[in-house]
Amino acid sequence: MSHNSFGHLFRVTTFGESHGVALGCVVDGCPPRIALTAADIQRDLDRRRPGQSRFTTQRREPDEVRILSGTFTDVASGHEVTTGTPIALLIENVDQRSKDYSEIKDTYRPGHAAFAYDIKYGITDYRGGGRSSARETAARVAAGAIARKIVPDMNIRGALVQMGPHKIDRSRWDWAEVQNNPFFCPDARQAAFYEEYLDGVRKSGSSVGAVIEVIAEGVPPGLGAPVYGKLDADLAAAMMSINAVKGVEIGAGFAAAEMSGEDNADEMRMGNDGKPRFLSNNAGGILGGISTGQTVVARFAVKPTSSILTPRKSVDRYGREIDVSTKGRHDPCVGIRAVPVGEAMMACVIADHFLRHRGQVGESVTWPFEQPR
Ligand SMILES: Cc1cc2nc3c(=O)[nH]c(=O)nc-3n(C[C@H](O)[C@H](O)[C@H](O)COP(=O)(O)O)c2cc1C
C-alpha cells in the first residue's frame, strides 16, 4: 500500500497494524539541535491512550514510545537533541486480543473499512481493523509532539465542542476545564451532561459522533504555499485523513455561507504594537491560503463508532447476506480520543509549512512597508 507519508520538508511516514507487533513512524526533515526525549513525546501519547475512562475502549495499551534514531547527546548542554537525521519512533502493541475478531473475520462491519480494503487489495487484516484501525493515530500523535517543538512560541490546543446533537455553550468555554473531564470538553456543565448521556449510549451498545475544534496560537504570518499548497487545504487534508472524520471546517466554515459580506469579512485596524489587528476571525487565521498571524482555527466532524453491539445488515467476503454485531472493545464516541490526534495533525502541517516558508522566502518581510515618497 502506498501513501503512508505526508508533509514535504517535515515528512512523516507511519507504519503498523492494530494487532501487529508494533506501530510507529519515521520523521524525516526535523531540524537539528532541538531538545527531544521520549518523555516529551510520551506526554502527548498519554492523552490519546485508550482505557483511561469508561468512555473509551478498555484495550490496555501503555503506548510507551522508544526513540530508535535521530537524537544524540549535545556535548555543550548535555541534553538529548535531534541530529537532523531521520527520527524513528516505535510503540509496541501489548494488549492485542485478536480472538475478539475471529468470529467476524469473514464479515464486513457496516461503516468499517474492511470491505473497501478487500475490493482494493484482495486481502485485509481483520484483527481490529489492521492498518485502518485508529491505533495508527498513536504514531501521528508521536510525530506531532516533535512538530510542536519546531515553530517557536506556537501553542496548539484542542477541545470537544459537540457530542451527538449536543453542543457546548461557547460562553462557558474554559481551557482549564479540558484537563478536568474525560471528554476534553471546555464547558464543565456540558461535560457533566455528557457523562450521563454517553453512559446511556454505552450501556445500550450504541455509539455517537462528535465535533472537535483545534486552534493554533502564535502561528507566524506568511505560512502556506498558494496555490496548491495552501495552508487551509493542507490542514483540511490532514484532518480528513484521521479515521472516522467526515467533515472539516476552517474558521466560520459552513456558517460563512449564511453570513452577509459585512459580517463575514474580518475588519482590520492597526494595533498599538505596529501589527494589524483583526476585529473578528471568521477566516480562521488564513487568507489566500496563507496564515495572517491570527489564531488558526479548524473544526472536524467525527462519525459515530461503527462497531456496535446492535446487529446490522451486511454481507460477507463470499457474497452472502448476514447480520453483524461486534463484541470487541470499542469507544462509544471515538471523537473523544480524536482530540489529541487533531492537535498532532495541526502541529505537523504547520511545522511543515514553517520549514517550507523558511526554504522559499527566508527572512520574514518587514511590514508595514515604507511609503514611497
Ligand atoms: C481515536 C479513534 C478510535 C477509533 N476506535 C474505533 C473503534 O473502537 N471501533 C470502530 O469501529 N471504529 C473506530 N474508529 C474509527 C475507524 O478507525 C474508522 O471509522 C474506520 O477505519 C473506517 O474509516 P472511515 O470512517 O475513515 O471511513 C476510531 C477512530 C478514532 C479517531
The ligand as an ORCA input file, in Angstrom:
! r2SCAN-3c Opt
* xyz 0 1
  C      -9.360      7.609     18.196
  C     -10.204      6.725     17.323
  C     -10.603      5.469     17.791
  C     -11.383      4.630     16.996
  N     -11.816      3.431     17.512
  C     -12.723      2.698     16.795
  C     -13.312      1.540     17.374
  O     -13.046      1.177     18.529
  N     -14.208      0.843     16.615
  C     -14.564      1.251     15.350
  O     -15.396      0.628     14.725
  N     -14.019      2.330     14.796
  C     -13.108      3.072     15.478
  N     -12.573      4.205     14.911
  C     -12.940      4.568     13.531
  C     -12.405      3.632     12.471
  O     -10.998      3.519     12.536
  C     -12.839      4.145     11.090
  O     -14.171      4.550     11.112
  C     -12.701      3.060     10.048
  O     -11.342      2.791      9.830
  C     -13.328      3.449      8.691
  O     -12.721      4.574      8.175
  P     -13.538      5.920      7.871
  O     -14.570      6.046      8.945
  O     -12.489      6.998      7.966
  O     -14.131      5.780      6.513
  C     -11.779      5.051     15.677
  C     -11.374      6.316     15.224
  C     -10.606      7.155     16.019
  C     -10.199      8.520     15.516
*
